[in-house]
Amino acid sequence: MLRAIFGTDNALKTTNPVVATVAFPDWWSTSGLPGAGQGTNIARCAIDQDGWISALSNGQDQMVPIFLNGLVPNNPNKLTIGYRIKTLVAYASAHSICHLTADTTPNDLTCYMYSAGSAGAPWLTGIGTEYYVEHTYDFVTGVVATWVNGVAIANYTPPAMSAGSKAAFVAGTGCLMFRLGTSAGGRYAIRDIYVLDDIAGDGMTGPVGSHRMYPVTLDAATGAGWTAAGGGTIMDTLNAPLPATNAVTSATDKTPLDTSLKHSIPAGSRIAAVKLSLTGRSLGDAASSSKVEVTQGGTTLAAKFPTSPNTAQAASQISLLTKAPDGATWTLAKLDATAVKLTPDTSV
C-alpha cells in the first residue's frame, strides 16, 4: 500500500541558491517534515524555485533524512521507494546516495540502494538530466530491484542493514536518507518522493511508474470565531508556504473551519493519490485532537483525529487517499469539488 508521499511545492523555496553559502533557508526548516534528528550539515541543502531539494556543497557529506515513523508499518516485507533525481556535479568516485536507516541514526551509510559510479549507476552521469528512479528492497533476501525511467536494471545486493537500522524498521521507526553531496565528488537534487510496501489494499504493491507531485491548496476557508494572525485572511494564512509563522486560531466554542480544495495539476493528469496534512499546535495545557472530515459529491469519509502537541508546532499526515470519497479514481473535477472540515479540540 502507498504509505507516504513527500512533496516540496508547499514549502518555502529559495530562488537560485548559491553554491557553498549558507545564506538561504535550509531544506529542514522549510519542508515541514517531522523527525527526531537532522542529518549532517543540512544547512547546505535548500529547496530551489523548482521544488528540488538540492545539495549546495560537496566539500563534505550533505544528508537529507526523511522519517517514516508512523507511516510505514512495523517489520515490512518489501519497501518500494520512488523519486526524481538529477546530477548537479558529476561524481569523481563511487559512493552511495539512497539509504535505509533509523530515526535515531539517520546518518547510517551501511545499507544503500545503489552505488553511484561507472559500475553501479552509469545512468546517473548526465549533468542536469532528470531521472525517475524506483527501488524495491526485500528485507528477507536483502536484494534491491531498481527501475530507471521505467526500465529495470540489474538487481543489486547491498551491504546488510546495521542492527540498529534493522531494529528501527522492525519497530516502525525507520528512516529514508539521501546523501545529496559528498566529499568523494558528486552533488545531486531530489524531489517527488513516495514510499509503499507490498501489503495489498489499494493496488499499489510495487513500482508505480513516473509521477510528479503538485500542491493542493484552498480556495475557501470560513469559520465563525476563527482568526488569522498578521492581518491576513484565514485562507491566505493557511495557503502561505511553510515555514510561515502566522497562524489561524480556532474559535473557543469549537466552531468548525470549513475549507474547499484547489490545485495546479495540469489538465489531463491522472491522480494516483491525494495527501492531507495538518500543521498546528495546541494552545492548552496538553496536546489536543482535531476532527477532520473530507467530503466530495455528497459522500463523507470516516473522520480522522490528528493530534497537535502543546509544546511546539508540528506537522502530521492526516490521510493518504488513493481513491476519491465516492470510492472511484480521483479526477481533477472531484479534487476541485472536495471540502475539508476541521473541528478543533474534538476526539470523537
N, C-alpha and C positions, 0 to 999 in steps of 0.2 A: 504494500500500500504506500501511496505517497505520504511522506511524513513531514517534510519541511521544504519550503522554498525561501530563498534569501535574495531579495531584490534590493537595489540601491537607489531607485529613482525617487523614492520618498525621502531620501536623506539630503542633507546639505552638501552641495558639490563645490569643488574648487576649480575655477577656470584656469587651464594651462598651469598646473602646479609646477614649480621649478625644481629640477633635479638637485639633490644634495643640499636642500634647505629644509628648515622646519617651520617656515613662516606660512603655514596653512593649517586648517583644521584637519587633524588626523582622522583616519577612517573610523577608529574605535568610537570616538566621542560623537561622531555624526551619524553612525549607522543605526543606532537604536537596538543593536543586538545585545542580549544579556550574556553574562558569562562570569566565571569565577576568577579568571586570570586574563592577561592581555597579550601574551606572546612577547616577542623580542623586538624592541625598537619600533613600536607601531607608529611613532610619530613620523616615520619616513614612508608611510603609506597613506594615500589620500583617495577620496572618491572624486574623479575628474568630472568635467562637464558632461561627458557622455555616459556616466554611470559606472565606469570601470574602477575597481579598487586597484590602484597602481602602486608598485614599489618605486620609490624615488631615490634610492641609493643601492648600490651593490658593493659598498665598502664593507658591509657586514650583513649577517642574515636579517631579513625582514619577514617576520612570520605573522600570518593572519589566522587566528583561531576562530572557528565557528562552532559554538557549543550546541550539542544535541540533547542536553538534559531535558527530560520531559517530552521529547519529540519522538525519538526512536525507542521502541520498547526494549526491555531487558533482554540480553542474550540473543541478538539477532542471528539468523542462519546465514543470510546473504544481505549485503547492503549495496545499493547502486547509487552512484554519485555522478551528477551531470553538471557541467559548467562550460562557459566560454573562456578561452584563454588566448592571449596574444603575446608575442615576444617583443619587448621594448629594446633590450640589448641581448645579443646572442651569447649563449654560454661559451665559456672557454674550456670547461672540463665537465665531466659527468657529475650530476648532483640530483637530489630528489626535490620534488615540488609539492605533491599532494600526499598527505599523511593521515593515518588514523591514530589518534592519541587519547589522552584522558583530560577531563575537565581540570584536574589539579596540576597536570604536567603537559600543557598544550605545546610545549617546545620539543616534545619527544620526536626524534627523527628516525626511530627504529624501523617502523613499518610504512613503506611508501608504495604508491600505486604504479610508479614507473620511475626510471632514472633518466633525466634529461641529458642527452648526449647522442653522439652519432650512432651508437649501438641501441640505446634504449628508446630514443624518441627522435629519429631523423626527421619526422614530420614537423617538428617544432622550430625549425631553423629560420623560417620566413619572418623577417622583421616587419611588424605591423600586420601580419596576416592573422585573421581571426579563425580559430579552430573551435569546433564544438566537440567536447570530449565527454565520454561516459565510461565509468569503471564499475564493474560488479565484483566485489570482494567476497569470496567464500570463506567464512570463518572456520569451517570444518577442514577444508583442504589447504587453505592459505593461498589459493591461486586467484589472480586478478585477470578478468577478461576485460578488454578495452576496445572501444569503438571511437574512431576519429572521423568526424563528419559523416557518421552513419556506416562507416566501413570498419569491419573487425580487423584488428591487428593480432599478432601472436600473443597468446596468453603469457603471463609473467608470474613467477613465484618470488615475491619479495622476502626480505628477512622477516621472521616471525614477530608478531607483536610483542612488545615488552610485557612483563607480568602485570605492571600497573595499568597499562592501556587495555589489555585484555580484560582485566577485572572491572575496569570502568564500563566497558561495553556490556559486560555481563550484568552489571548493576544499573544500566541505563544512564550512565553519566559520561558517555563517550564524547569525543570531540573530533572535528574535522579541521585540519590545519594545512594552510597553503604557505609555502616558503616562496615569496614573490621576488626576493632579492637575495643574493648570496655572494660572499666574497670569492667563491670559486668562479664567478662570472655568471652572467645571466640576470635579467631583470624582466618581470612579467606583470600582466594585469589580468584580472578575472572579473566575471560578472555572471548573473543568471544561474545561480546555484540551486540545485534541487537534491533531495535525498529521499530514497524509498527503500523498503525492504521487500522480501519475497512472500509476505503474507497476503493471501488472496482477500479481495473485498471490493476494491474499486477498479480492478482490471489492470492496475499498474504494478507489476512484479519484476520488471526488468527495464532495460533501456527504453526510453520513450521517444528518442529522436530529438532533433533540433527544436528548441523552444527559446522564446525571448520573453522576458518579464516586463510588464508595463504597470505604472502606478494606478491605483484605484483611489479616487478622492471623493469629495462630497459636492453636490450641487444644491443642497438644502440642509439646514440644521436648525431646529426650533425646539424650545423647551421653556415654559414659563418659569421664571426664577433662576434660570441658568445665566451666568455672567461670564464675560470674556475679559481677561486682564489685558492691559496695554492699549485699551481704547479701540480695538478692532471688533469686528463682528464675531459671533460664535463660529460661523462657517470658515471665515478667513483664518481664525486662530487654529482651528482643527486641521486646516489644509496647509499650514505653514510647515516647511521641511524641518525634519529633525536636525539638530537638537534645539529647536526653538524653546525658549524658556517661558514664554507666555502660556497660560493655560486657561481652560474653561472650568468654572466651579459649579458643581451641581446645586440644585435647589435644596433647601433644608427640609422640604416636605416630600422628598423623593420623587418629585415630578420627573417623568421620563424625558430623555432627549431623543427626538425623532430626526433621523437623517436619511438622505437619499444619495445613492452612489452614482458616480460618473467615472469615465475612463478615457484614456487616449489611445486605445488599441486600434490599429489600422483596420479599415473595412475589409471584410473577407477572412479575417483571422478566426481560427478555431481555438476556443478556450479550453485548456486542459484542467485548470483549477483556479480557484479564487481564494486568496489568503486574507483573513481579517485578523488584525492585531489591536491590542489596546495598550497605550502608554499612559500611566497615571499614578497617582499617589493618594492614599487615604489621609484625610485631614484630622481624623480622630485619634484616639489613643491606642488603636490597634489596626491591623490590616482589615480591609473590608472587601466584600464581594459585590459585583455588579451583575445584573441580569441582562443578557444580550440576546435579542430576538431578531432573526433575519426573515423577511417576508418578501415574496415575489409572486405575482399572479394569483393572489388570494391564499397562498399556502405559506404557513409559518413553520419554520424548523423548530425542533426542540431547543429550548433555551440553553445557553451556555452561561457559566458563572465564573468568569475570571476574577482573580484576587489581586488587589493592589496593596503593596506594603505601605506602612505609615512612616517608614524611615527615609525613603528617597524614591523619586520617580523611577519606575521600572516598566519595561516592555514585556508583553507576553502574547503568544499566539492564541487567538480565540478559536478559530475554525480554519480548516483547510478543506474547502468544498470542491470536490471533483464533479459534482452534479448540482444543477440549479435546484431550488426548493421544490419544484414540481417533479423532481426525480429524473429529469431528462438532461441531455447535454446543455451546457451553457451556450448562449448566443449573446452577441453584443446587445441586442434589444432587451434580453432578460436581465443582463447586468445593469443596464440603464434603468430598468424598472424595479430594481431591488431596493428595499428600505431596511434600515437597521435601527432598532430601538434599544436604548441603553437606560436601564432603571438603576439608579445608584443605591448602594447600601442594601442590596436585596440578595438573599441567598437561596430563595425557593421560588 
